Amino acid sequence: MNRYHPLLVVLHWLVAIMILISLIVGGPMLADMKNSDPQKITALTGHMIWGLCIGGLMLARLAIRVFTRKPPLADTGHPTLNFGTQVAHAALYVLVFAMVASGLGIAFSADVFAIAFGGSDAALPASFNDIAARTAHGIVATLLLLLIALHVLGWAYHQFVRQDRLMGRMWFGRKVE
């Protein structure tokens, strides 16, 4: 076997796009909006739904990854890089789940669920910056962006240096030889 399960491929690309949109568009947009802005709660509601969907899809992806056959680990040509690759892939899961958890921490700390979904007339706090989960959310977002950049560099290494067609494992079509 030299390809991932088609459902894993779909989830990989869907979640990748969703994470990038959330990190590049959602985060900065929300950070620049004042909590007193009437549009903030609408934007936060969308961001929360989006983040919870990412978390759910990542749980599904993890379950499918555990219970389906996988191609052998890719070889970078160097044992240290091979180990680093395994750590980086595990870290992607950990950081995405940490992102969702820290987002939930912000929402629970500021009672955003009641405000966004429960019809509470309460106002958002003046700032989320004094909530520890907000600090964690920002740090995890930065680490996640850096790890995604490293992931893309790993792809480029395989594509252009090793020329081993590794990308075919995470795509559709005929079997890659």
Helices and strands as residue ranges (DSSP letters): H 6-21, I 22-26, H 27-32, H 40-67, H 79-109, H 112-116, H 132-156, I 157-162, G 166-170
